[in-house]
Amino acid sequence: MLIIFAVSVGLFFAMNIGASGAAASMGISYGAGVIKKPLTALILCGIAVFFGAWLGGGEVVKTIGNGIVPKHTFTTAIALIVLTSAALSLFLANVFGIPLSTSEVTVGSVIGAGMVYQSVYASKLAWIFMFWLLTPIAAFFIAILAATLLKSRLVKVWVEAPGAARVLSVLVVLMGLFEAFSAGMNNVANAVGPLVGANLITTSSGILWGGLFVSLGAIFLGRRVLETNGKKITTLRLEEGCIISGTGAGIVTAASIFGIPVPLTQITTSSIVGIGFAKHGKEVLKKDIVIKLLAVWIVSPVLSMVLSFTIIQLIIEKNIYPIIVMIGVLISVFGIKFLMKKPSETGKILLSEEH
């Protein structure tokens, strides 16, 4: 029963990955009106995601399964806790309105399990963190370069020429499919990597079934994300959409070949910010945007790592002391936040006590 439950949680997690991350890949094509019907966009996304997972998802699955912690660390119970911690982190983030990366929360959950048994591969982890740091920066500068080229007279003449819109329409759909393909390559591992690490399924079975459920999630649960990304955030020209999708897809595909799980959402956001920087200058680099990106990068793995570590200590190791410490830390954090939020009231209380 535990094995069935663990596999079910993994596949359910895969559906949610498809509904949130993968479905966004066709948002530009749908928002621009190139693809009129949302179901058509989602079906195309689902097909591309499945083939991305099936044909190229194996390397990242290996990294999640035995590249961050030794394979013997994973048992059925540990795999279930890792997946539950990642899913719970995303749920809590949705409740508080914090956008998290599925790749980062999954890696964080695996690290949490490794910390319990002091079996984390530090060199591999450093390699992953380096990619997390550099890929959004690379996306930002690639987008600036591409957007600057769009300003050139030669490109402007071509874009405004008769028939160019039709070519750009086809290109933006192809780039959306490429982005969905890359999402399948990279994100399927988040759902099935721990299952493969625990020997509950093989790598080939994992990418097949994981890819199928990510695809089903995109098709049947991705409508709201498609609408939001396509029509409720901002309007982009077709050529700008090609840059964003192409940049994100290219970087994520390259990372997947090396077996590195990376945050597609942050890479895409960095591309959008890069285009805005090329068009409007430094004013686009607002402080709140930068802080939000950094907060997501830090909070995503830390939250799931703490949950995974805590649940394993409590349920598997029957050790309550780390829980007591974490409760103390939480009380301290919220206490400091309260004192900083209401300094005047605090001062009055202290003064009244002195008198």
MARFIVEX-332996 format. One line per 10 residues: number of its first residue (from 1); their letters; for each residue z negated, y, x negated of C-alpha. Coordinates in nm, 2 decimals, padded with zeros to 4 digits, always signed. Layout:
% MARFIVEX-332996
NUM) A) Z:Y:X  ...
% end
This chain:
% MARFIVEX-332996
1) MLIIFAVSVG) +00.00:+00.00:+00.00  -00.08:+00.24:-00.29  +00.26:+00.18:-00.44  +00.44:+00.24:-00.11  +00.23:+00.56:-00.06  +00.31:+00.69:-00.41  +00.69:+00.63:-00.37  +00.68:+00.79:-00.02  +00.50:+01.10:-00.16  +00.76:+01.12:-00.44
11) LFFAMNIGAS) +01.06:+01.10:-00.20  +00.90:+01.35:+00.04  +00.85:+01.58:-00.26  +01.22:+01.53:-00.34  +01.32:+01.64:+00.01  +01.11:+01.96:-00.03  +01.27:+02.03:-00.36  +01.61:+02.01:-00.20  +01.50:+02.23:+00.09  +01.36:+02.50:-00.13
21) GAAASMGISY) +01.53:+02.52:-00.47  +01.86:+02.34:-00.42  +01.96:+02.50:-00.09  +01.94:+02.84:-00.25  +02.24:+02.76:-00.47  +02.49:+02.82:-00.19  +02.32:+03.14:-00.06  +02.57:+03.37:-00.23  +02.88:+03.19:-00.09  +02.72:+03.18:+00.26
31) GAGVIKKPLT) +02.59:+03.54:+00.25  +02.93:+03.68:+00.14  +03.10:+03.51:+00.43  +03.31:+03.28:+00.21  +03.16:+02.98:+00.39  +03.11:+03.07:+00.75  +02.90:+02.78:+00.88  +02.55:+02.72:+00.73  +02.58:+02.34:+00.78  +02.90:+02.34:+00.58
41) ALILCGIAVF) +02.73:+02.52:+00.29  +02.43:+02.28:+00.31  +02.65:+01.97:+00.31  +02.85:+02.09:+00.01  +02.52:+02.17:-00.16  +02.38:+01.82:-00.08  +02.68:+01.65:-00.22  +02.67:+01.85:-00.54  +02.30:+01.80:-00.58  +02.33:+01.42:-00.54
51) FGAWLGGGEV) +02.60:+01.38:-00.80  +02.41:+01.61:-01.04  +02.10:+01.39:-01.01  +02.29:+01.06:-01.01  +02.52:+01.15:-01.30  +02.30:+01.37:-01.52  +01.93:+01.35:-01.41  +01.82:+01.06:-01.64  +01.72:+01.26:-01.95  +01.48:+01.49:-01.76
61) VKTIGNGIVP) +01.33:+01.19:-01.58  +01.26:+01.03:-01.92  +01.08:+01.35:-02.03  +00.86:+01.37:-01.72  +00.80:+00.99:-01.73  +00.71:+00.94:-02.09  +00.80:+01.24:-02.30  +00.50:+01.46:-02.22  +00.23:+01.19:-02.22  +00.25:+00.83:-02.33
71) KHTFTTAIAL) +00.40:+00.59:-02.07  +00.07:+00.39:-02.06  -00.11:+00.70:-01.92  +00.07:+00.66:-01.59  -00.07:+00.41:-01.34  +00.01:+00.39:-00.98  -00.30:+00.60:-00.90  -00.23:+00.85:-01.17  +00.14:+00.89:-01.06  +00.02:+00.95:-00.70
81) IVLTSAALSL) -00.23:+01.21:-00.81  +00.02:+01.39:-01.03  +00.27:+01.41:-00.74  +00.00:+01.51:-00.50  -00.12:+01.78:-00.73  +00.23:+01.92:-00.77  +00.29:+01.91:-00.39  -00.05:+02.06:-00.32  +00.01:+02.34:-00.57  +00.34:+02.43:-00.39
91) FLANVFGIPL) +00.16:+02.42:-00.06  -00.12:+02.65:-00.17  +00.14:+02.89:-00.33  +00.33:+02.90:+00.00  +00.00:+02.98:+00.19  -00.07:+03.27:-00.05  +00.29:+03.38:-00.07  +00.33:+03.30:-00.45  +00.67:+03.16:-00.55  +00.62:+02.87:-00.79
101) STSEVTVGSV) +00.87:+02.66:-00.99  +00.88:+02.29:-00.90  +00.96:+02.20:-01.27  +00.66:+02.40:-01.39  +00.41:+02.26:-01.14  +00.52:+01.90:-01.21  +00.49:+01.95:-01.59  +00.15:+02.11:-01.53  +00.03:+01.81:-01.33  +00.15:+01.57:-01.60
111) IGAGMVYQSV) -00.04:+01.78:-01.86  -00.35:+01.76:-01.65  -00.33:+01.38:-01.65  -00.28:+01.38:-02.03  -00.57:+01.61:-02.09  -00.81:+01.37:-01.91  -00.71:+01.09:-02.16  -00.64:+01.33:-02.45  -00.28:+01.20:-02.48  -00.05:+01.49:-02.46
121) YASKLAWIFM) +00.25:+01.51:-02.69  +00.19:+01.87:-02.83  +00.53:+01.90:-03.01  +00.73:+01.81:-02.70  +00.52:+02.04:-02.49  +00.58:+02.33:-02.73  +00.96:+02.25:-02.71  +00.94:+02.27:-02.33  +00.74:+02.60:-02.33  +00.99:+02.75:-02.57
131) FWLLTPIAAF) +01.27:+02.68:-02.32  +01.06:+02.82:-02.04  +01.02:+03.14:-02.24  +01.37:+03.17:-02.38  +01.59:+03.06:-02.09  +01.51:+03.36:-01.86  +01.55:+03.60:-02.15  +01.89:+03.44:-02.23  +01.99:+03.47:-01.86  +01.90:+03.84:-01.86
141) FIAILAATLL) +02.11:+03.93:-02.16  +02.41:+03.71:-02.06  +02.41:+03.88:-01.72  +02.40:+04.22:-01.89  +02.70:+04.13:-02.11  +02.90:+03.99:-01.82  +02.82:+04.28:-01.59  +02.92:+04.52:-01.87  +03.25:+04.34:-01.90  +03.30:+04.39:-01.52
151) KSRLVKVWVE) +03.29:+04.76:-01.58  +03.59:+04.75:-01.81  +03.91:+04.90:-01.68  +04.11:+04.58:-01.72  +03.87:+04.38:-01.51  +03.84:+04.65:-01.25  +04.22:+04.65:-01.21  +04.22:+04.28:-01.17  +03.93:+04.27:-00.92  +04.10:+04.54:-00.70
161) APGAARVLSV) +04.44:+04.37:-00.72  +04.58:+04.20:-00.40  +04.49:+03.83:-00.39  +04.19:+03.87:-00.63  +03.94:+03.84:-00.34  +04.08:+03.50:-00.26  +04.05:+03.38:-00.62  +03.69:+03.52:-00.64  +03.60:+03.35:-00.31  +03.71:+03.01:-00.45
171) LVVLMGLFEA) +03.53:+03.08:-00.78  +03.20:+03.18:-00.61  +03.20:+02.85:-00.41  +03.27:+02.65:-00.73  +02.99:+02.83:-00.91  +02.76:+02.76:-00.62  +02.85:+02.39:-00.64  +02.79:+02.40:-01.02  +02.45:+02.56:-00.96  +02.36:+02.29:-00.71
181) FSAGMNNVAN) +02.48:+02.02:-00.95  +02.26:+02.16:-01.22  +01.96:+02.17:-00.98  +02.02:+01.80:-00.91  +02.03:+01.72:-01.29  +01.70:+01.91:-01.36  +01.49:+01.89:-01.04  +01.51:+01.52:-00.93  +01.28:+01.43:-01.23  +01.00:+01.64:-01.07
191) AVGPLVGANL) +00.98:+01.39:-00.78  +01.06:+01.06:-00.95  +00.96:+01.11:-01.31  +00.59:+01.01:-01.26  +00.71:+00.70:-01.05  +00.93:+00.59:-01.34  +00.65:+00.65:-01.59  +00.42:+00.42:-01.38  +00.70:+00.15:-01.37  +00.71:+00.17:-00.99
201) ITTSSGILWG) +01.09:+00.23:-01.01  +01.35:+00.22:-01.28  +01.52:+00.53:-01.41  +01.85:+00.44:-01.25  +01.68:+00.37:-00.91  +01.48:+00.69:-00.95  +01.78:+00.92:-01.00  +01.97:+00.74:-00.72  +01.70:+00.76:-00.45  +01.56:+01.08:-00.58
211) GLFVSLGAIF) +01.90:+01.24:-00.57  +01.96:+01.11:-00.22  +01.64:+01.26:-00.09  +01.69:+01.59:-00.26  +02.03:+01.60:-00.10  +01.89:+01.51:+00.24  +01.63:+01.78:+00.20  +01.89:+02.04:+00.13  +02.11:+01.94:+00.42  +01.84:+01.90:+00.69
221) LGRRVLETNG) +01.56:+02.13:+00.58  +01.74:+02.40:+00.38  +01.87:+02.63:+00.66  +01.59:+02.88:+00.64  +01.61:+02.92:+00.26  +01.99:+02.95:+00.28  +01.96:+03.23:+00.54  +01.70:+03.41:+00.33  +01.89:+03.39:+00.00  +02.22:+03.46:+00.16
231) KKITTLRLEE) +02.16:+03.74:+00.40  +01.80:+03.87:+00.38  +01.74:+03.97:+00.02  +02.03:+04.17:-00.12  +02.41:+04.21:-00.10  +02.61:+04.11:-00.41  +02.98:+04.14:-00.49  +03.17:+03.82:-00.53  +03.21:+03.87:-00.91  +02.84:+03.94:-00.95
241) GCIISGTGAG) +02.76:+03.62:-00.75  +02.98:+03.42:-00.99  +02.79:+03.56:-01.29  +02.45:+03.48:-01.14  +02.54:+03.12:-01.03  +02.74:+03.05:-01.34  +02.47:+03.18:-01.58  +02.19:+02.98:-01.41  +02.40:+02.67:-01.38  +02.51:+02.68:-01.74
251) IVTAASIFGI) +02.16:+02.72:-01.88  +02.00:+02.46:-01.66  +02.28:+02.21:-01.74  +02.24:+02.26:-02.11  +01.86:+02.22:-02.08  +01.91:+01.90:-01.87  +02.13:+01.75:-02.14  +01.83:+01.79:-02.38  +01.59:+01.65:-02.12  +01.40:+01.98:-02.07
261) PVPLTQITTS) +01.28:+02.07:-01.72  +01.33:+02.44:-01.67  +01.27:+02.69:-01.38  +01.60:+02.76:-01.21  +01.44:+03.03:-00.99  +01.32:+03.24:-01.28  +01.65:+03.20:-01.46  +01.84:+03.32:-01.15  +01.60:+03.61:-01.10  +01.64:+03.71:-01.46
271) SIVGIGFAKH) +02.02:+03.71:-01.41  +01.99:+03.94:-01.10  +01.76:+04.18:-01.30  +02.02:+04.17:-01.58  +02.30:+04.28:-01.35  +02.08:+04.55:-01.21  +02.00:+04.67:-01.56  +02.37:+04.69:-01.64  +02.43:+04.90:-01.33  +02.13:+05.12:-01.30
281) GKEVLKKDIV) +01.96:+05.12:-01.64  +01.59:+05.09:-01.73  +01.46:+05.19:-01.38  +01.54:+04.84:-01.27  +01.28:+04.70:-01.50  +00.99:+04.79:-01.27  +00.65:+04.69:-01.39  +00.58:+04.48:-01.08  +00.89:+04.27:-01.13  +00.80:+04.19:-01.49
291) IKLLAVWIVS) +00.44:+04.11:-01.40  +00.55:+03.89:-01.11  +00.78:+03.68:-01.33  +00.50:+03.64:-01.59  +00.25:+03.55:-01.33  +00.47:+03.28:-01.18  +00.54:+03.14:-01.53  +00.17:+03.12:-01.61  +00.02:+03.03:-01.27  +00.27:+02.75:-01.18
301) PVLSMVLSFT) +00.17:+02.50:-01.45  -00.19:+02.61:-01.48  -00.27:+02.56:-01.11  -00.12:+02.21:-01.09  -00.27:+02.12:-01.43  -00.62:+02.21:-01.30  -00.57:+02.02:-00.97  -00.44:+01.71:-01.15  -00.72:+01.71:-01.41  -00.99:+01.77:-01.15
311) IIQLIIEKNI) -00.87:+01.50:-00.90  -00.84:+01.24:-01.18  -01.19:+01.32:-01.31  -01.34:+01.30:-00.97  -01.16:+01.00:-00.82  -01.06:+00.78:-01.12  -01.32:+00.87:-01.38  -01.61:+00.94:-01.13  -01.70:+01.24:-01.34  -01.83:+01.54:-01.14
321) YPIIVMIGVL) -01.92:+01.77:-01.43  -01.57:+01.92:-01.48  -01.58:+02.01:-01.10  -01.91:+02.19:-01.14  -01.77:+02.39:-01.44  -01.46:+02.48:-01.24  -01.66:+02.59:-00.94  -01.87:+02.81:-01.18  -01.55:+02.96:-01.32  -01.41:+03.03:-00.98
331) ISVFGIKFLM) -01.74:+03.20:-00.87  -01.73:+03.41:-01.19  -01.37:+03.51:-01.14  -01.42:+03.61:-00.77  -01.74:+03.79:-00.86  -01.57:+03.99:-01.13  -01.28:+04.07:-00.89  -01.53:+04.19:-00.63  -01.72:+04.41:-00.88  -01.39:+04.56:-01.01
341) KKPSETGKIL) -01.26:+04.62:-00.65  -01.57:+04.81:-00.53  -01.72:+04.99:-00.83  -01.87:+05.27:-00.63  -02.07:+05.03:-00.40  -02.18:+04.83:-00.71  -02.30:+05.15:-00.87  -02.50:+05.25:-00.57  -02.67:+04.91:-00.55  -02.77:+04.92:-00.91
351) LSEEH) -02.90:+05.28:-00.88  -03.10:+05.18:-00.57  -03.26:+04.89:-00.76  -03.35:+05.11:-01.05  -03.53:+05.35:-00.82
% end
